[in-house]
Amino acid sequence: MPMNPDDKTHLMLAAYLDGELSPAEAIDMELRLDGDPVLRRLRDDLAGLSRAVRPLLAEPPVPEGLSARIAQRLDEVAVVPTRREPKPWRAMAAMLLIGLLAGGALGYGLSLAGQASRSQDRVLDALYAGHLRALAAPQPFDIASSDRHVVKPWFNGRTSIAPDAPDLGPDGFALAGGRIDIVDGEKVPTLVYRRREHVISVTVVPRKEAPDVAALARREGSNVERWDAGDLTYFAVSDLNRAELRQFATIFASRTAPRP
């Protein structure tokens, strides 16, 4: 039965949206969200608030030419020192100004790099959490079907992306169904394939939100492969060995490549 979220739940939900929960805690929160409409509404409100204020928190970059304009102003108000008391203040001021500008630019760059890194970590954490949650559930999908003409339309109206679901059964990778996962606070489609006793979760996100995982190591007992198709990025997560998972990704990518 849904309950009014308490302070602890608010904090856990905020940490979930920020990608700061462990995979086990993220799975627990997703299970709670599945069964509690009040909590889902709170999640949507917090996610909307976060999207609204995020642009306001970013420090604007240092405008081009600012250093030259400030130096010009220093020239205009300069007082020529006497010979008795030479003061190389202009050189000191210039050095101080350059240091401030360089420090600001470096801090801004590091801030952007840190934000990008945290965003990528949230995406990857969500991918693994969704896969592990599916493995822990009675079935790893919300809709069970090996028919791509059933799976693809099922996502219409449920997510903003309705991905192609190619039939790879003849290649040894049988389509089993599909489900909805949460990545960075948004609903995204996940296709489910099977290779012998192994489950392969194929999650699809907008390409601009996808991190580079080319050199990603094995994590939580699973491997991951990534490929792009048009404006979408696909992630395949499975405990299948890396060679077979890469084979799957290659075949899948060839079947979903945009037509020239």
Secondary structure, DSSP 8 states (H G I E B T S, - for coil): ------HHHHHHHHHHHTT-S-HHHHHHHHHHHHH-HHHHHHHHHHHHHHHHHHHHHS-----TTHHHHHHHHHHHT-----SSS---HHHHHHHHHHHHHHHHHHHHHHHHHHHHHHHHHHHHHHHHHHHHHHHHSSSS-SEE-S-HHHHHHHTBTTBS-------BGGGTBEEEEEEEEEETTEEEEEEEEEETTEEEEEEEEEGGG----TT---BTTBEEEEEEETTEEEEEEESS-HHHHHHHHHHHHHHH----
